[in-house]
Amino acid sequence: MTDTAQRLAEIRGDVPPRRHNARTIAALTGNPGCTRRAVLDSAGVDKPKLAERIGFPSRFGQSRFAITRGNAFEAQVKADGGVELLRLVAERLGVPVPAGATWTDLGGADDLPDRHERSRAALTAPGDEAALFDHPLLGLDVAGRRVHLEPDLVAARLAGRFHVVEVKSFPVIDGQADPAKVSAAAIQSAVYVLALRELLAAAGHDPELVSHEVVLVCPRDFANQPVASLLDVRKQLLVLRRQLDRMARIDALLADVPAGFTADLAADPAALTAALSDVPARYAPECLAACELAYFCRHEARGHTGALGRPVREALGGIADIGEALALADGVRAPDPEQAEAAALLQAAARLRADALAANPA
């Protein structure tokens, strides 16, 4: 075991590392500047249990109803060997529906090495005919550990390229879907695109054969009629690569972490809380939808401008305390030279608020 692996094991405690999946890898990109999250995820710490242990349990996750609905919709669109799905994908890509496209089911077996080898062989086999691969098993390195990934479907050699196909059960109503859910689907799909590109590159193929356009299949309106859309995930790929590269350089992150830091769930809750406070976090309100420790970090950030969101924190660079920001806005405290621009912004906002209150008294 390397020194880094040993250090991460000490941080995690006497438990196996928690496995990543496409959702957890996608969530890593939500706050790439957070050292606390990068260290805990690199060590494979069970963050839901850690949050519960310190008294700030996470409050999000998929409901059983949503999982059941999603599985039923996926089974519907894949029925009959994916005939309807092939039509949807081809029409969305603007190509004729190919005759004689093959369907290969790569899911089901619990033998991960066997599934991975079957997926690799199927996806890299020579040929020009269109093909659909159901639940292929892909892989990606995250902080030195291999993570197994399973996209809903890969459509190969349609429009000359490979396309990741994601089937989601949230509806598209009057041509519009929930932006937050679409954004989450885009970053999750980017994880699959990156993994598939790495698989092709390892086999000596051009990774750009995997399109940056992902096909998203959702139910239309309030019925279960499927509709396909294209998602361009180039931006998500850049963010994902940056964060994975950052976690690959975990040694540099660990250099800023106190030598005795541990997130061992067997430790005293008060000791865990104190230890976490010694590792820098970068809380923002968006963390509440993506990180299991967000409620602890929000409590910790109370009274700081970062708790108001990234735009506020960036606009008030150099002013970390809300009380200090209010004092600068009221002019009762002179700003330091590096705070002058932010102080002027605060004072202008205070004047606008005063004018609005004067014009519309309660």
matplotlib code that plots the C-alpha trace (Angstrom):
import matplotlib.pyplot as plt

x = [0.0, 1.4, 1.8, -1.2, -3.4, -2.4, -3.3, -6.7, -7.4, -6.6, -9.0, -11.7, -11.3, -11.6, -14.3, -14.1, -14.2, -17.7, -18.1, -18.6, -21.1, -22.1, -24.3, -21.7, -19.0, -21.4, -22.0, -18.2, -18.4, -21.0, -18.4, -14.9, -13.2, -14.2, -11.2, -13.3, -15.4, -12.5, -10.6, -13.6, -14.6, -11.0, -10.9, -14.2, -15.8, -19.5, -20.7, -24.4, -23.4, -20.8, -23.5, -25.8, -23.1, -22.4, -26.0, -26.7, -28.3, -28.7, -32.3, -32.2, -32.2, -34.4, -37.7, -38.7, -41.6, -39.3, -37.0, -39.9, -41.4, -38.0, -37.4, -40.9, -40.4, -37.0, -38.4, -41.2, -38.9, -36.5, -39.3, -39.1, -35.4, -35.3, -37.2, -39.0, -35.8, -33.8, -36.4, -36.4, -32.6, -32.2, -34.8, -33.3, -29.9, -31.5, -30.5, -32.6, -33.7, -31.2, -32.5, -31.0, -29.5, -28.3, -29.3, -26.8, -27.8, -24.6, -26.3, -27.6, -24.5, -22.9, -19.4, -18.0, -14.7, -16.7, -19.2, -16.5, -14.7, -17.9, -18.7, -15.1, -15.2, -18.7, -18.0, -14.6, -15.4, -15.0, -18.0, -20.1, -23.6, -25.7, -25.9, -27.6, -25.8, -28.0, -26.3, -22.7, -20.2, -17.6, -14.9, -13.3, -10.5, -11.5, -8.8, -6.8, -9.7, -11.5, -15.2, -17.7, -20.3, -23.5, -25.1, -28.7, -27.7, -25.0, -26.1, -23.1, -22.4, -25.5, -24.4, -21.0, -20.5, -21.3, -24.0, -24.7, -28.5, -30.0, -33.5, -35.1, -38.6, -39.0, -41.5, -41.0, -44.1, -44.8, -41.3, -39.7, -38.2, -37.1, -33.8, -32.2, -33.0, -31.8, -28.6, -28.1, -28.7, -26.2, -23.3, -24.2, -24.2, -20.8, -19.4, -20.5, -19.1, -15.7, -15.6, -16.6, -14.0, -11.3, -12.4, -12.1, -8.8, -7.4, -8.4, -6.6, -9.7, -10.3, -12.0, -13.8, -15.9, -18.0, -20.2, -20.4, -24.2, -26.1, -29.6, -32.0, -35.2, -38.1, -41.9, -43.8, -46.3, -48.3, -48.3, -45.7, -45.0, -41.2, -39.6, -35.9, -33.7, -30.0, -27.8, -24.4, -22.1, -18.8, -18.9, -19.7, -16.8, -14.3, -15.5, -15.5, -11.9, -10.7, -12.2, -11.0, -7.5, -7.6, -8.6, -5.8, -3.4, -4.7, -1.2, -1.4, -4.8, -3.6, -0.7, -3.2, -5.0, -4.0, -1.8, -4.2, -7.4, -9.9, -13.5, -13.6, -17.3, -16.2, -14.8, -16.7, -19.1, -17.7, -14.2, -15.4, -17.1, -13.9, -11.8, -14.0, -13.8, -10.0, -10.5, -11.4, -14.9, -16.5, -20.2, -22.8, -26.6, -26.4, -24.6, -27.9, -28.9, -25.6, -23.6, -24.6, -22.6, -24.3, -26.4, -23.3, -21.4, -24.3, -24.5, -20.7, -21.0, -23.7, -22.8, -20.4, -21.0, -20.4, -23.7, -25.5, -24.3, -21.3, -22.4, -22.5, -19.2, -17.5, -18.9, -17.7, -14.3, -12.2, -15.3, -16.1, -18.3, -21.9, -21.6, -18.6, -20.4, -23.3, -21.0, -19.3, -22.7, -23.8, -20.5, -19.8, -16.5, -13.9, -12.9, -9.4, -7.8, -8.6, -12.2, -12.9, -14.6, -16.9, -17.6, -18.7, -21.0, -22.5, -23.1, -24.8, -27.0, -27.8, -28.8, -31.1, -32.8, -33.3, -34.8, -37.1, -38.3, -38.8, -40.9, -43.0, -43.4, -44.9]
y = [0.0, 3.4, 6.2, 8.0, 5.0, 4.4, 8.0, 7.7, 4.5, 6.2, 9.0, 6.5, 4.3, 0.5, 0.1, -0.6, 2.5, 3.5, 2.8, 5.6, 5.5, 7.8, 9.9, 10.4, 11.2, 13.7, 15.3, 15.9, 18.5, 20.6, 22.2, 21.5, 24.0, 22.2, 20.5, 18.8, 17.0, 16.1, 14.5, 12.6, 11.3, 10.3, 8.4, 6.7, 8.0, 7.1, 10.7, 9.9, 8.0, 10.6, 13.4, 11.3, 10.6, 14.3, 15.3, 16.7, 13.9, 14.4, 15.0, 14.1, 11.0, 9.1, 7.9, 4.3, 5.5, 7.5, 4.5, 2.1, 4.6, 5.1, 1.3, 0.9, 3.6, 2.3, -1.2, 0.3, 2.2, -0.8, -3.3, -5.5, -5.3, -1.5, -1.0, 2.2, 3.4, 3.0, 5.0, 7.8, 8.0, 7.9, 10.5, 12.8, 12.4, 13.2, 9.9, 7.1, 4.4, 1.6, -1.8, -4.8, -3.0, -5.4, -5.4, -6.7, -7.0, -6.6, -6.3, -8.7, -10.8, -10.1, -11.1, -7.6, -8.6, -10.8, -8.1, -5.5, -7.8, -8.6, -4.9, -4.0, -6.7, -5.7, -2.0, -2.2, -5.0, -4.0, -3.4, -0.8, -1.9, 0.1, -1.5, -0.9, -2.0, -2.3, -1.6, -2.0, -1.9, 0.8, 2.0, 5.2, 6.0, 8.2, 9.1, 6.0, 3.5, 1.9, 2.7, 0.6, 2.6, 1.4, 3.7, 2.9, 2.4, 3.0, 3.5, 2.7, 3.7, 5.8, 8.9, 7.3, 7.7, 6.3, 8.0, 7.6, 7.3, 8.1, 7.2, 9.4, 9.4, 13.1, 14.6, 17.0, 19.3, 21.5, 21.0, 21.9, 19.8, 20.8, 22.6, 21.2, 17.6, 18.2, 19.6, 16.6, 14.2, 16.1, 15.8, 12.2, 11.5, 13.2, 10.6, 7.9, 9.7, 10.1, 6.5, 5.3, 7.5, 6.1, 2.5, 3.2, 5.0, 2.0, -0.2, 2.0, 3.8, 7.5, 8.6, 11.3, 8.6, 9.0, 12.0, 14.9, 14.9, 12.6, 11.4, 12.0, 10.0, 11.2, 10.8, 13.6, 15.7, 13.6, 10.4, 7.7, 8.4, 8.8, 11.8, 12.2, 15.3, 16.1, 17.3, 18.9, 17.8, 19.5, 21.9, 19.2, 17.1, 19.9, 20.4, 16.6, 16.2, 19.0, 17.6, 14.0, 15.4, 17.3, 14.2, 12.2, 14.7, 13.9, 14.2, 18.0, 18.2, 16.0, 18.4, 21.0, 18.5, 18.2, 15.1, 13.6, 14.2, 11.3, 10.8, 7.4, 6.7, 5.0, 8.3, 10.5, 12.8, 15.9, 14.9, 14.3, 17.7, 19.4, 17.4, 18.3, 22.0, 21.8, 20.9, 23.8, 23.7, 25.9, 25.9, 27.2, 26.8, 24.5, 22.0, 21.1, 19.2, 17.5, 16.7, 14.7, 17.0, 20.2, 20.8, 20.6, 23.0, 25.4, 25.5, 26.1, 28.9, 30.8, 34.4, 34.2, 35.7, 32.3, 31.0, 33.5, 31.8, 31.9, 35.1, 37.0, 35.5, 36.4, 39.9, 40.5, 39.1, 39.7, 40.2, 36.9, 38.1, 39.2, 41.6, 43.2, 43.5, 45.3, 47.7, 48.6, 49.1, 51.5, 53.4, 52.8, 51.1, 52.3, 49.6, 48.3, 49.1, 45.6, 46.0, 49.3, 48.0, 45.6, 48.3, 50.7, 47.9, 47.4, 51.1, 51.5, 48.5, 50.1, 53.4, 51.6, 49.7, 53.0, 54.7, 51.7, 51.8, 55.6, 55.2, 52.4, 52.8, 49.9]
z = [0.0, -1.0, 1.6, 0.0, 0.0, 3.7, 4.5, 2.8, 4.6, 8.0, 7.1, 6.2, 9.2, 9.4, 6.7, 3.0, 0.7, -0.5, -4.2, -6.6, -9.4, -12.3, -9.9, -7.3, -9.9, -11.5, -8.1, -7.7, -10.4, -8.4, -6.2, -7.6, -5.3, -2.1, -0.5, 2.2, -0.3, -2.6, 0.3, 1.7, -1.7, -2.5, 0.7, 0.0, 3.2, 3.6, 3.7, 4.5, 7.6, 8.5, 8.3, 10.4, 13.0, 13.5, 13.8, 10.3, 8.3, 4.6, 3.3, -0.4, -2.5, -5.0, -3.8, -4.3, -6.4, -8.7, -9.1, -9.9, -12.4, -14.1, -14.4, -15.9, -18.5, -19.4, -19.9, -22.1, -24.5, -24.8, -25.5, -28.7, -29.0, -28.9, -32.2, -30.9, -29.2, -32.4, -34.3, -31.8, -31.7, -35.5, -36.1, -33.5, -35.1, -38.5, -40.1, -41.7, -39.4, -40.2, -41.2, -39.5, -36.5, -33.8, -30.2, -27.5, -23.9, -21.8, -18.4, -15.8, -14.8, -11.4, -12.7, -13.2, -14.9, -17.3, -18.0, -18.6, -21.0, -22.9, -23.1, -24.3, -26.9, -28.2, -28.3, -30.0, -32.5, -36.1, -38.2, -40.0, -39.1, -36.6, -33.2, -29.8, -26.6, -23.6, -20.2, -21.2, -18.3, -18.5, -16.2, -15.0, -12.5, -9.6, -7.1, -8.0, -7.8, -10.7, -10.8, -12.7, -14.7, -16.5, -19.0, -20.1, -23.7, -26.3, -29.9, -32.1, -35.7, -36.1, -38.1, -38.1, -34.3, -30.9, -28.9, -25.2, -24.7, -21.3, -20.4, -17.7, -16.3, -15.7, -18.2, -21.1, -20.9, -23.9, -25.1, -21.8, -18.9, -15.4, -16.0, -12.8, -13.9, -17.4, -16.0, -13.7, -16.7, -18.8, -16.2, -15.5, -19.3, -19.6, -17.1, -19.5, -22.6, -20.9, -19.9, -23.4, -25.0, -22.7, -23.6, -27.3, -26.9, -25.0, -27.9, -30.4, -31.8, -32.1, -28.9, -30.8, -32.4, -29.2, -29.8, -27.3, -28.1, -25.8, -26.6, -23.7, -23.8, -21.5, -21.5, -23.3, -21.4, -18.9, -20.9, -21.3, -24.9, -25.3, -26.9, -27.6, -27.2, -27.8, -25.0, -25.8, -22.9, -24.0, -21.1, -18.6, -20.0, -19.4, -15.8, -15.2, -16.5, -14.3, -11.2, -11.9, -12.6, -9.3, -7.4, -9.1, -7.5, -4.1, -2.6, -3.1, -1.4, 1.5, 2.1, 3.4, 5.6, 9.3, 9.9, 12.4, 10.4, 10.4, 9.4, 11.0, 11.9, 15.1, 16.4, 18.9, 17.1, 18.7, 17.6, 14.1, 14.0, 15.2, 12.7, 9.7, 10.7, 10.2, 6.5, 4.2, 2.7, 0.0, 0.9, -1.5, -1.4, -4.4, -2.3, -0.6, -3.7, -4.3, -1.1, 1.9, 4.2, 3.0, 6.1, 8.3, 6.0, 5.9, 9.7, 9.8, 7.1, 9.0, 9.2, 6.2, 2.7, 1.1, 2.6, 0.3, -2.8, -5.2, -7.0, -3.7, -2.5, -5.8, -5.9, -2.3, -2.7, 0.4, 2.6, 4.3, 7.2, 6.7, 9.7, 8.1, 4.8, 6.5, 8.3, 5.0, 3.3, 6.1, 5.9, 9.6, 8.7, 6.3, 3.8, 3.4, 0.0, -1.4, -0.2, -1.9, -5.0, -3.0, -0.5, -3.3, -4.6, -1.1, -0.6, -4.0, -3.1, 0.3, -1.4, -3.9, -1.0, 0.9, -2.2, -2.8, 0.8, 0.7, -2.5, -1.2, 2.6, 4.4]

ax = plt.figure().add_subplot(projection="3d")
ax.plot(x, y, z, "-o")
ax.set_aspect("equal")
plt.show()
